[in-house]
Amino acid sequence: MLTENDTDRITNLAEELKCHILSFLPSKDAIRTSVLSSRWRTLWTFVPVVYFQNDEELLNERFLQCVKSTLTRRDGQPIKKFSLRSDFEDRDWLELEACTNAALNCKVEHLELSNFHLFPPSLLPPSVLTCPTIVVLELMKFLISPSSITSPVNWPKLKTLYLYFNTFTSDDIVNFFLRLPCSSTFINV
């Protein structure tokens, strides 16, 4: 407990530095800091790294609704990195797409979507294939179907693409790789 002679060093830190510190926490813990004081109430909405993992056996629908609600409360504040990890099934697709779109509306630069569901892979939300702000993209266990979008794959800023155990529709795989920027690093596992 602080006495009159003690100083609260955290309160005096710049908002940007507090956000940087919060970016090392899982998003649910960063959000929990909003109860510390009125000055911390909305600080989590400015954290540039957003990380969600459903490891608490929540129903995916409820988990994804919480993620979407959290992203909506950011009011478009830019996201440097957005990571979403869960056990996605086909029935979760609409909520997954809504979460992904909410993150993309925040001009995400590094997008990580990881699916822990064994089989079949979930369809990758088509908006991921046309997000012009993505610099780093990590995808795990998705069905990637570029023919599901009306415009071509558009990643002008893409520098690194990680693909882990993904599936492509057979007709699309060549076109997908031909449309990658020449300066991209591609890692397939």
C-alpha positions as CSV (number, residue, x, y, z in Angstrom):
1,M,0.0,0.0,0.0
2,L,1.3,3.5,-0.9
3,T,2.0,6.0,1.8
4,E,2.2,9.8,1.3
5,N,5.9,9.6,0.7
6,D,5.6,6.8,-1.9
7,T,5.1,7.7,-5.6
8,D,3.0,5.9,-8.1
9,R,5.4,5.7,-11.0
10,I,2.9,4.0,-13.4
11,T,0.4,6.7,-13.3
12,N,3.0,9.2,-14.4
13,L,4.1,7.2,-17.4
14,A,3.1,8.5,-20.9
15,E,-0.1,6.9,-22.3
16,E,1.9,5.4,-25.2
17,L,4.3,3.7,-22.8
18,K,1.4,2.2,-20.8
19,C,-0.1,0.9,-24.0
20,H,3.2,-0.6,-25.0
21,I,3.4,-2.4,-21.6
22,L,-0.2,-3.6,-22.0
23,S,0.5,-5.0,-25.4
24,F,2.6,-7.8,-23.8
25,L,-0.6,-9.1,-22.0
26,P,-3.3,-11.2,-23.5
27,S,-6.1,-8.9,-24.5
28,K,-8.5,-10.1,-21.8
29,D,-5.9,-9.1,-19.1
30,A,-5.2,-5.8,-20.8
31,I,-9.0,-5.1,-20.7
32,R,-9.1,-6.0,-17.0
33,T,-6.8,-3.1,-16.2
34,S,-9.7,-0.8,-17.1
35,V,-11.0,-1.2,-13.5
36,L,-7.8,0.3,-12.0
37,S,-9.0,3.9,-12.3
38,S,-11.0,6.2,-14.6
39,R,-7.7,7.1,-16.4
40,W,-7.3,3.4,-17.3
41,R,-10.9,2.8,-18.4
42,T,-10.4,3.2,-22.1
43,L,-6.6,2.7,-22.3
44,W,-6.9,-0.9,-23.6
45,T,-8.6,0.4,-26.7
46,F,-5.3,2.0,-27.8
47,V,-3.1,-1.1,-27.3
48,P,-1.6,-1.9,-30.7
49,V,-1.3,-5.7,-30.2
50,V,-4.6,-7.6,-29.8
51,Y,-4.3,-11.3,-28.8
52,F,-7.2,-13.7,-28.2
53,Q,-7.0,-17.4,-27.6
54,N,-10.0,-19.5,-26.7
55,D,-8.4,-21.8,-24.1
56,E,-11.2,-21.7,-21.5
57,E,-13.6,-24.2,-23.2
58,L,-16.0,-21.4,-24.1
59,L,-18.3,-22.0,-26.9
60,N,-16.7,-20.5,-30.0
61,E,-19.8,-18.5,-30.8
62,R,-19.7,-16.8,-27.4
63,F,-15.9,-16.4,-27.6
64,L,-16.1,-14.8,-31.1
65,Q,-18.9,-12.5,-30.0
66,C,-16.7,-11.2,-27.2
67,V,-13.8,-10.7,-29.6
68,K,-16.1,-8.8,-32.1
69,S,-17.5,-6.6,-29.3
70,T,-14.0,-5.8,-28.1
71,L,-12.8,-4.9,-31.6
72,T,-15.9,-2.7,-32.2
73,R,-15.2,-0.7,-29.0
74,R,-11.8,0.3,-30.4
75,D,-13.6,2.6,-32.8
76,G,-11.1,1.9,-35.6
77,Q,-7.9,2.5,-33.6
78,P,-5.1,1.0,-35.6
79,I,-3.9,-2.5,-34.8
80,K,-0.3,-3.5,-35.4
81,K,-0.9,-7.2,-34.7
82,F,-4.1,-9.2,-34.3
83,S,-3.9,-12.8,-33.2
84,L,-7.0,-15.0,-33.0
85,R,-6.6,-18.7,-32.0
86,S,-9.5,-21.1,-31.5
87,D,-11.0,-24.4,-32.5
88,F,-13.1,-23.1,-35.4
89,E,-15.8,-25.2,-37.0
90,D,-18.0,-24.6,-40.0
91,R,-20.9,-23.3,-37.7
92,D,-18.5,-20.6,-36.4
93,W,-17.8,-19.1,-39.9
94,L,-20.1,-16.1,-39.7
95,E,-18.8,-15.0,-36.3
96,L,-15.2,-15.7,-37.5
97,E,-15.8,-13.5,-40.6
98,A,-17.3,-10.7,-38.4
99,C,-14.3,-10.8,-36.1
100,T,-11.8,-10.8,-38.9
101,N,-13.6,-7.9,-40.7
102,A,-13.6,-5.9,-37.4
103,A,-9.9,-6.4,-37.1
104,L,-9.3,-5.5,-40.8
105,N,-11.3,-2.3,-40.3
106,C,-8.6,-1.3,-37.8
107,K,-6.0,-1.5,-40.6
108,V,-4.2,-4.5,-39.1
109,E,-0.6,-5.0,-40.3
110,H,0.2,-8.4,-38.8
111,L,-2.7,-10.9,-38.9
112,E,-2.5,-14.3,-37.3
113,L,-5.5,-16.7,-37.6
114,S,-4.9,-20.1,-36.1
115,N,-7.5,-22.9,-36.2
116,F,-7.0,-25.8,-33.8
117,H,-9.9,-27.9,-35.2
118,L,-8.6,-31.1,-36.7
119,F,-10.8,-31.6,-39.7
120,P,-12.2,-30.2,-41.9
121,P,-10.4,-26.9,-42.2
122,S,-12.6,-23.8,-41.9
123,L,-13.0,-21.5,-44.9
124,L,-10.8,-18.4,-44.7
125,P,-12.9,-15.3,-44.6
126,P,-12.5,-13.8,-48.1
127,S,-11.8,-10.3,-46.8
128,V,-8.4,-11.5,-45.6
129,L,-7.5,-12.0,-49.3
130,T,-8.2,-8.3,-50.2
131,C,-6.8,-6.4,-47.2
132,P,-4.3,-3.9,-48.5
133,T,-2.7,-3.1,-45.0
134,I,-1.4,-6.6,-44.2
135,V,2.4,-6.8,-44.0
136,V,2.7,-10.2,-42.2
137,L,0.1,-12.9,-42.6
138,E,0.0,-16.2,-40.6
139,L,-2.7,-18.7,-41.4
140,M,-3.0,-22.2,-39.8
141,K,-5.5,-24.9,-40.9
142,F,-7.8,-22.9,-43.2
143,L,-9.3,-23.7,-46.6
144,I,-8.1,-20.9,-48.8
145,S,-10.3,-20.2,-51.8
146,P,-9.3,-17.1,-53.9
147,S,-12.2,-17.9,-56.2
148,S,-14.6,-17.0,-53.4
149,I,-13.9,-13.3,-53.8
150,T,-14.9,-11.1,-56.7
151,S,-11.7,-9.1,-56.8
152,P,-8.1,-10.4,-57.1
153,V,-5.9,-11.1,-54.1
154,N,-4.7,-7.7,-53.0
155,W,-1.7,-7.5,-50.6
156,P,0.5,-4.7,-51.9
157,K,2.3,-4.3,-48.5
158,L,2.8,-8.1,-47.8
159,K,6.3,-8.9,-46.8
160,T,5.9,-12.3,-45.1
161,L,3.4,-15.1,-45.5
162,Y,3.3,-18.1,-43.2
163,L,1.0,-21.0,-44.1
164,Y,0.7,-23.9,-41.7
165,F,-1.3,-26.9,-42.7
166,N,-3.7,-25.0,-45.0
167,T,-5.7,-26.4,-47.9
168,F,-6.3,-24.7,-51.3
169,T,-9.0,-25.4,-53.7
170,S,-7.0,-27.1,-56.6
171,D,-7.9,-24.6,-59.3
172,D,-6.8,-21.6,-57.2
173,I,-3.4,-22.5,-55.9
174,V,-1.4,-21.3,-58.9
175,N,-3.2,-18.0,-59.2
176,F,-2.8,-17.4,-55.5
177,F,1.0,-17.7,-55.6
178,L,1.3,-15.8,-58.8
179,R,-0.4,-12.8,-57.2
180,L,1.9,-12.5,-54.3
181,P,4.2,-9.4,-54.3
182,C,7.6,-10.2,-55.6
183,S,9.3,-8.9,-52.4
184,S,7.3,-11.4,-50.2
185,T,8.9,-14.1,-48.1
186,F,6.8,-17.3,-48.2
187,I,7.0,-20.0,-45.5
188,N,4.9,-23.1,-45.8
189,V,4.9,-25.8,-43.1
